[in-house]
């Protein structure tokens, strides 16, 4: 069901507290074979030009509703936010600062693609206040980059990291993919060793998944590529955990590692099921227990924002037409979200915090599922917290599916 919240209702969303801000830039120079994100290559120039003003208008539409909330983290995700021109980035960051209450020590992250990232652009981003760069590296093996349909070379990654350091970025994440079809353990080891040599503060290592609708899925379905081997991926994951611990990276989430104090503050908001506002095409929000998702298609998003903005200008009210759907999850769903997201963190879920938030303990809410997976050795309790065991990290989806509310489980 499509829900367009009328603006007066949005006033009720404001409360004391903090908020994470996500801004989606949906443009890419080409579409990577494995990518099922809301990203597009080859869109017309006029749409790219219209997108920044729409994003700024969407900020205006939300500003009153979230007044009083302190924004601690801002994350430019995509797509490829590093494709946005510095002039547009200057306009967007100025609008963020004027429309929202930004904490002085806010984390400003931006996702970047090494292919077209120049030193000049990085200098400009740093001058605009971006203080964390997240680079999509994925592999340092030329044939794997080709298979994934990435456009950069391993050498380009090394140059881009060097330039980012020279531009003053002292907080960098590198995204990597393991479990690529045909990738033996040694090749993954070679990539990770060379990435460790680059000394990023943060690493995200995800197992390749073949998502429906992607070029990779088509090739696998046609028999042109084999499926990723889950057993090899599990071995690679185990080795990664050991090696990154030796290299001084603390694992704080199933797929994320950081040097001490360099965990991604923005993503921690998601895993703690805390409020965030997503702006841009296809962006999701979670505010005071309400979930919302914007229209995916950039052209329709731009049109809808402009209509809403003009209506607000002319009448002082109206609807947020860029929101494609929204729902207020029931208590059972909120509890499931909190425990599933919280178990992704290595420290797991505080039993007392969960009780304080929901009025029941995790055992009262999910007793049979928790008992079952403690019995299987996938969950454990340590210092008043419930968390995945080492084995549970490998089989987390089996735990999570049993924690879903019945209707989502069956969906
Ligand atoms: S650069 Fe990122 S968002 Fe763009 S197509 Fe590739 S994986 Fe998807």
Boltz pocket constraint, residues with backbone or C-beta under 6 A from the ligand:
constraints:
  - pocket:
      binder: B
      contacts: [[A, 27], [A, 28], [A, 30], [A, 31], [A, 32], [A, 35], [A, 36], [A, 37], [A, 39], [A, 78], [A, 79], [A, 80], [A, 113], [A, 136]]
      max_distance: 6.0
